[in-house]
Amino acid sequence: MRSYQDPCGVARALDLVGDRWALLVVRELMLGPKRFTDLHRDLPGSSQNVLSQRLRELEEAGVVRRRKIPPPAVVWVYELTEWGLGLEPVLTHLGRWGSQAPITTTNQVGVTSLVLALKAMYLPGFEAGFELRVLRGREEEVFHVETSLTDIAVGRGPAARPDAVLRGEAAALATVLLQGADLRESVASGELEIAGDAAAVARLVDHLATSA
């Protein structure tokens, strides 16, 4: 691995996660473990060779570990170590800072990016619980979002008692939640579906727009 040979903490951090794709691998693992095939699918611009190299380097650095899921799955996955999980506030602040830059690609936002962006953009303000059901072809990924007066918590899996369930493809969800598209129009067109308290979803959208 190349090194800046600089004792500064920032330089030492970049020695570990500063190479291309490294922080994006960390981003994709922030909400839980993934198989290599899932990582490659969610980082479509990376080649398998480069992705394998980054995972190997992150594993050697103690940021990522590889483990086998016990039966009945019996598959190998990559996950962040406790030290790797310490990068969450770094990614949150970096994402909020980067969201001020213009979008220069036509590629759609990824599922993990969408959920983490909610955390990066949200400013404490109201209490509610949501469940996001993100469509990806025939598959559906489920996430819970809990907002409070002081914080926001996001994660994989269903919400215990959501005020509302929001369902749609990642691109449609991102357009409304992150880019301020009209919620009612997206629901009317069938791009998004809401079950439960639609007013709570509208409050979340308005609050995110205020936070941006």
Buried (B, 14 or more C-beta within 10 A) or exposed (E): EEEEEEEEEEEEEBBBBBBEBBBBBBBBBBBEBBBBEBBBEBBEEBEEEBBBBBBEBBBEBEBBBEEEEEEEEEEEBBBBBEEBEEBBEEBBEBBBEEEEEEEEEEEBBBBBBBBBBBBBBBEEBEEBBBBBBBBEEEEEBBBBBBBEEEEBEBEEEEBEEBBBBBBBBBBBBBBBBBEEBEBEEBBEEEBBBBEBBBEBBBBBBBBBBEBB
